[in-house]
Amino acid sequence: MGCGGGGTNTTTIGATDNSVTNNQTSTLLSYSPPHPAIIAPEEADALYIGYFLEDNINNPEDPTPGSVYFSVPPSDTHVMGSMSFTYDNCQTSSSVGTLTLNKLDNHLSGSWSGTIDATQQTGSYNLIKDSATSIYTGTYINDGGKQLINNPTCTYYLAANGVSEVFPLNTTTPATANSVNYANREINWPNIPEATRHLVSIINYNSLLINKNQNAIVWQGTAITNSLVLPSSVNLLTNGSYIISVVSFDSSQHRIYFSSKEFLID
């Protein structure tokens, strides 16, 4: 699902590094705990942040990533989540897909659906959790197959299928890398020489908790260096709780870095 033109570098993935660290207590610049109004229940759902990525064999023209997020309850039951398709400027609408999954032990399986530039899309989504790292990995299928999307500003393809990785919130991998950082509207992360593109997302923490199948993405974009300054159009509320996530890919379209972290705007 990528937008042609605009000079954006695009890649795809196949994660090869499973080393993980959970940064529950490490600090961002001006980092504060989650919003004090949020009180977790005794058996709180586990929040997961990650990405999907279109298959570059099926869609070599513009394989594109997007954000995925959901919460997993401790028991086997339904899981609701979202996948965001709005990550390049040539899309004419804010598009978010709804994930409707069933949890059985370490498996999540079900369907996704959404509207992308006035086209209705549906398909299957299947993930399995690695017990050692708690990372969910798997694939998704678009029932409509590969499609060419034309809108007033550009043309792009939707892939027939792709891959997905979803990580526990406050995870950084590889474990030796520093986590994503934020200060004065600038987001930065480790300089990884092999990285050719990064997907950066800001998620409203409260929205994710309350409306798990709605669009909690505040902003999403790509970068080719290891830092970016948020556009002036991005309005982050004072005392608002947010999550930053960064996914980095190499030229072979492998995921080589991931980090997500909560922070409080002061």
C-alpha positions in Angstrom: 0.0 0.0 0.0 2.3 2.7 -1.1 2.0 6.1 -2.7 4.0 6.7 -5.8 6.2 9.7 -6.2 7.3 12.2 -3.6 10.8 10.7 -3.4 9.9 8.5 -0.4 12.2 5.5 -0.1 10.2 2.3 0.5 11.3 -1.1 1.7 9.8 -4.3 3.1 10.6 -6.8 5.8 11.4 -10.1 7.3 12.5 -9.8 10.8 15.7 -11.5 11.6 16.6 -10.2 15.1 14.6 -11.4 18.0 16.7 -9.8 20.8 14.5 -7.6 22.9 14.6 -5.3 25.9 11.5 -3.8 27.7 12.2 -0.2 28.6 9.6 0.1 31.3 11.8 2.2 33.5 14.3 3.8 31.2 13.9 7.5 30.6 13.1 9.7 27.7 14.1 13.4 27.9 11.4 14.9 30.0 9.8 11.4 30.2 7.0 11.0 32.7 4.9 7.9 33.6 1.6 7.3 31.7 -1.2 9.8 32.3 -2.2 9.6 36.0 -5.9 9.3 35.1 -5.3 5.9 33.5 -5.6 3.2 36.1 -4.9 -0.4 35.0 -7.2 -3.1 36.2 -5.8 -6.0 38.2 -5.4 -8.1 35.1 -4.8 -5.4 32.5 -4.7 -6.1 28.8 -1.2 -6.1 27.4 -0.8 -3.2 24.9 1.0 -4.1 21.6 2.4 -1.7 19.0 3.9 -2.8 15.7 3.6 -2.6 11.9 2.4 -4.4 8.8 4.4 -4.3 5.6 3.3 -5.1 2.1 5.0 -8.0 0.3 7.6 -6.7 -2.1 7.4 -9.7 -4.4 3.7 -9.2 -5.0 4.1 -5.4 -5.0 7.6 -4.4 -6.1 6.5 -1.0 -7.2 5.9 0.5 -3.8 5.8 -1.9 -0.8 4.8 0.2 2.1 4.5 -0.2 5.9 1.8 1.1 8.3 1.2 0.9 12.1 -0.7 -1.8 13.9 -1.8 -1.7 17.5 -4.1 -3.8 19.8 -4.4 -4.9 23.4 -4.3 -8.6 24.4 -6.3 -9.8 27.4 -4.8 -12.5 29.7 -7.6 -15.0 28.8 -8.6 -16.5 25.4 -11.2 -14.1 24.0 -11.8 -11.6 21.3 -9.1 -9.0 20.5 -9.9 -5.7 18.8 -7.3 -3.5 17.2 -6.4 -1.2 14.3 -4.0 -0.9 11.4 -3.4 2.6 9.9 -3.1 3.2 6.2 -2.5 6.9 6.4 1.2 7.4 6.2 1.9 9.2 2.9 0.7 12.6 1.7 -0.9 11.4 -1.5 -3.8 9.6 0.2 -6.9 11.7 0.1 -8.6 10.3 3.3 -7.6 9.1 6.7 -7.8 5.4 6.4 -7.9 3.0 9.3 -8.6 -0.7 9.3 -10.3 -2.6 12.1 -8.8 -5.8 13.4 -11.2 -8.4 14.7 -9.2 -11.3 16.1 -9.6 -14.3 18.3 -7.0 -15.2 20.9 -6.2 -18.9 21.5 -3.1 -19.6 23.5 -0.3 -17.9 21.6 -2.3 -17.4 18.4 -4.3 -14.4 17.1 -6.4 -15.0 14.0 -9.2 -13.3 12.4 -10.0 -10.5 9.9 -9.3 -6.9 9.0 -11.4 -4.4 7.1 -11.2 -0.8 6.2 -11.7 1.9 3.5 -8.7 3.1 1.6 -9.3 6.1 -0.7 -13.0 5.2 -1.1 -12.3 1.5 -1.8 -13.5 -1.1 0.7 -10.8 -3.6 1.6 -11.1 -6.8 3.7 -8.9 -9.8 4.4 -7.5 -12.2 7.0 -4.9 -11.6 9.7 -2.9 -14.3 11.5 -0.2 -13.9 14.2 1.6 -16.2 16.6 3.5 -15.1 19.7 7.1 -16.1 20.4 7.0 -17.2 24.1 10.6 -16.1 24.7 10.2 -12.5 23.3 6.4 -12.0 23.5 6.5 -10.7 19.9 3.7 -11.5 17.6 4.7 -12.3 14.0 2.6 -13.4 11.0 0.9 -12.5 7.8 -2.2 -10.8 6.4 -4.1 -11.2 3.1 -6.1 -8.7 1.1 -9.1 -10.5 -0.3 -9.2 -8.1 -3.3 -5.7 -9.0 -4.4 -3.2 -6.6 -5.8 -4.9 -3.3 -6.8 -4.0 -0.1 -8.5 -5.5 2.9 -6.7 -5.9 6.2 -8.5 -6.7 9.4 -6.7 -6.5 13.1 -7.6 -2.9 13.5 -6.4 -1.1 10.2 -7.2 -1.3 6.5 -8.1 -0.3 3.6 -5.8 -0.7 -0.1 -5.4 -2.2 -2.2 -2.6 -0.5 -5.5 -2.2 -2.3 -8.8 -2.1 -0.6 -9.8 1.1 2.1 -8.8 3.6 3.8 -9.5 6.9 3.3 -8.1 10.4 5.2 -7.8 13.7 3.7 -6.5 16.8 5.6 -5.9 20.0 4.8 -5.3 23.7 4.6 -1.6 24.5 7.9 -0.2 25.7 10.0 -2.7 23.7 13.3 -1.9 22.0 15.0 -4.5 19.7 17.9 -5.2 19.3 18.5 -5.2 23.1 21.8 -3.4 22.7 20.2 -0.3 21.0 18.9 2.8 22.7 15.2 3.4 22.7 13.4 6.1 20.7 13.7 9.6 22.2 11.7 12.8 22.2 12.5 16.4 23.1 11.2 19.8 21.9 9.2 18.3 19.0 12.1 16.3 17.7 12.1 12.5 17.6 15.4 10.6 17.3 16.6 7.1 17.5 20.0 5.3 17.1 21.9 5.7 13.9 21.9 2.3 12.2 24.2 2.4 9.1 22.3 -0.4 7.4 18.9 1.4 7.7 17.4 2.9 4.5 14.0 3.9 5.8 12.1 4.4 9.1 8.4 4.4 9.8 7.6 6.8 12.7 4.3 6.9 14.4 2.7 8.9 17.3 -0.2 7.3 18.9 -2.7 8.8 21.4 -2.3 6.6 24.5 -5.7 7.3 26.0 -7.5 6.7 22.6 -5.7 3.4 22.2 -6.9 2.3 25.6 -10.5 3.4 25.2 -11.2 2.9 21.5 -9.0 -0.1 20.5 -10.6 -0.4 17.1 -10.6 3.3 16.3 -7.8 5.4 14.8 -5.5 6.4 17.6 -2.7 7.6 15.2 -2.0 11.3 15.7 0.8 11.4 13.0 2.6 8.9 10.9 5.4 9.4 8.4 8.7 8.0 6.9 12.2 9.2 7.3 15.6 8.4 5.7 17.7 9.7 8.6 17.6 8.8 12.3 15.7 12.0 13.4 12.9 14.2 12.4 11.1 17.4 13.6 7.3 17.1 13.8 5.5 19.3 11.3 3.9 22.4 12.8 0.5 20.9 11.8 0.9 18.1 14.4 -0.8 19.3 17.6 0.3 17.5 20.8 -1.7 18.4 23.8 0.1 19.6 27.0 -0.1 16.9 29.6 -1.2 14.5 26.9 0.0 10.9 27.0 1.4 9.6 23.7 3.3 6.7 22.3 6.2 7.0 19.8 7.2 4.0 17.7 9.9 3.7 15.2 10.6 0.8 12.8 13.7 0.7 10.7 14.3 -1.4 7.5 17.4 -2.2 5.5 17.9 -2.3 1.8 16.9 -6.0 1.8 13.6 -5.0 3.3 14.3 -6.6 6.7 13.2 -5.0 10.0 16.5 -4.2 11.8 15.2 -2.0 14.6 12.0 -1.3 16.6 11.3 0.8 19.6 8.1 2.1 21.2 7.8 4.3 24.3 5.3 6.3 26.3 5.8 9.9 27.0 3.9 12.8 28.6 4.0 16.2 26.9 5.0 18.9 29.4 
